[in-house]
Amino acid sequence: MTWLEIAVTAPAELVEVVANVFNEIGSGGVVIEDPALIVELVTKGNAETVSPALELPQGGQTTVKGYFCCDCSLPERLESLSRRLTNLPVRWRTREVREQDWATAWQKYYKPLRVGKNIVVKPYWEDYCARVGEIIIELDPGMAFGCGTHATTAMCLVLLEEFAPGCAVVYDVGTGSGILAVAAALLGARQVSAVDIDETAVRAARENARRNGVADRVSVARGNLLDDLAAGQADLVVANIIADVIISLAPAAAAALKPGGRLIASGIINERAREVRRALVAAGLEPVKELTEGEWVAVVYRSGGNTTSGAGH
Ligand SMILES: C[S@@+](CC[C@H](N)C(=O)[O-])C[C@H]1O[C@@H](n2cnc3c(N)ncnc32)[C@H](O)[C@@H]1O
């Protein structure tokens, strides 16, 4: 089957916006190519995580690629795309591709990757010889977000390594591939409830929980934010979405936590961090910790009251 590849070159803060536009107008798949990430992997000595087949995207900006079936609905989708991108500072180009080319294109960028002290994210098709004490997350993100290489995900993994051990109940909001839900379970959380608004992500997350042998402790459901999860039950809520969503989620996240429970929030672009902090404090949460990587910030906040069954910081 022939598909149209639409490649949009965008500044970092618009990457998720463009990916959402692709999803909303019915893209058959979205691939994000981030040159900063690739350069960083190489310069930090993680060159073995980058395939020799890699071609570095030009110009230093991130490219978001969406794929559309060349059928009678294509002109309408293109018109809708053009309308939505018209006021954004982005450039786009198109080319025809065969299905096999794009469905597996991202795999050449994806190799086992160490994150934090002991976590290794391993594509399921790669061989990796685990060292003593390592926690291996075996993953096939498919078309869902969350292969571990993006700074927003990596910072969540680092923070989960610190805060998830000992937690009884964890909520993962916007689970994508399920990477954070699986990590929380492998780090010792007894019950993880993961939600995503996107059915493709729900399927990928369920499959990844099964692949890692934690399906009995990780439940995945389609849902909007914390709408279907019980209040006052979570030792830890993790949400890697975007600043606007974290801001609107703040009161519900505070309500979802047990006294002393933690919220890990990521996906926050630097310029919006102050607004996010304000919203979290207004919801009654107290700051615990922050990480920054490039233009991204991840924060940990704590619900007032006594410490829960979590790591006890
Ligand atoms: C940046 S990805 C994070 C994926 C993964 N948790 C990670 O850290 O790599 C954000 C995810 O949130 C989901 N999402 C966006 N809005 C949502 C909403 N209102 N409710 C639930 N999930 C949502 C998206 O479908 C996407 O899978």
Ligand as a Chemical Component Dictionary entry (heavy atoms), coordinates in Angstrom:
data_LIG
# 
_chem_comp.id                   LIG 
_chem_comp.type                 NON-POLYMER 
_chem_comp.pdbx_formal_charge   0 
_chem_comp.three_letter_code    LIG 
# 
loop_
_chem_comp_atom.comp_id 
_chem_comp_atom.atom_id 
_chem_comp_atom.alt_atom_id 
_chem_comp_atom.type_symbol 
_chem_comp_atom.charge 
_chem_comp_atom.model_Cartn_x 
_chem_comp_atom.model_Cartn_y 
_chem_comp_atom.model_Cartn_z 
_chem_comp_atom.pdbx_ordinal 
LIG C1  C1  C 0  4.414  12.335 26.165 1  
LIG S1  S1  S 1  3.461  10.865 26.068 2  
LIG C2  C2  C 0  4.094  9.993  27.510 3  
LIG C3  C3  C 0  4.176  8.497  27.320 4  
LIG C4  C4  C 0  4.903  7.770  28.458 5  
LIG N1  N1  N 0  4.182  7.891  29.704 6  
LIG C5  C5  C 0  6.315  8.315  28.625 7  
LIG O1  O1  O 0  6.610  8.889  29.675 8  
LIG O2  O2  O -1 7.121  8.146  27.698 9  
LIG C6  C6  C 0  1.881  11.459 26.581 10 
LIG C7  C7  C 0  0.783  10.441 26.510 11 
LIG O3  O3  O 0  -0.368 11.022 27.114 12 
LIG C8  C8  C 0  -1.510 10.642 26.400 13 
LIG N2  N2  N 0  -2.562 11.635 26.684 14 
LIG C9  C9  C 0  -2.679 12.894 26.166 15 
LIG N3  N3  N 0  -3.767 13.492 26.681 16 
LIG C10 C10 C 0  -4.344 12.603 27.548 17 
LIG C11 C11 C 0  -5.511 12.637 28.379 18 
LIG N4  N4  N 0  -6.298 13.721 28.425 19 
LIG N5  N5  N 0  -5.805 11.545 29.129 20 
LIG C12 C12 C 0  -5.008 10.441 29.072 21 
LIG N6  N6  N 0  -3.909 10.352 28.297 22 
LIG C13 C13 C 0  -3.580 11.412 27.548 23 
LIG C14 C14 C 0  -1.051 10.601 24.954 24 
LIG O4  O4  O 0  -1.907 9.772  24.176 25 
LIG C15 C15 C 0  0.359  10.040 25.097 26 
LIG O5  O5  O 0  0.363  8.624  24.992 27 
# 
loop_
_chem_comp_bond.comp_id 
_chem_comp_bond.atom_id_1 
_chem_comp_bond.atom_id_2 
_chem_comp_bond.value_order 
_chem_comp_bond.pdbx_ordinal 
LIG C1  S1  SING 1  
LIG S1  C2  SING 2  
LIG S1  C6  SING 3  
LIG C2  C3  SING 4  
LIG C3  C4  SING 5  
LIG C4  N1  SING 6  
LIG C4  C5  SING 7  
LIG C5  O1  DOUB 8  
LIG C5  O2  SING 9  
LIG C6  C7  SING 10 
LIG C7  O3  SING 11 
LIG C7  C15 SING 12 
LIG O3  C8  SING 13 
LIG C8  N2  SING 14 
LIG C8  C14 SING 15 
LIG N2  C9  SING 16 
LIG N2  C13 SING 17 
LIG C9  N3  DOUB 18 
LIG N3  C10 SING 19 
LIG C10 C11 SING 20 
LIG C10 C13 DOUB 21 
LIG C11 N4  SING 22 
LIG C11 N5  DOUB 23 
LIG N5  C12 SING 24 
LIG C12 N6  DOUB 25 
LIG N6  C13 SING 26 
LIG C14 O4  SING 27 
LIG C14 C15 SING 28 
LIG C15 O5  SING 29 
# 
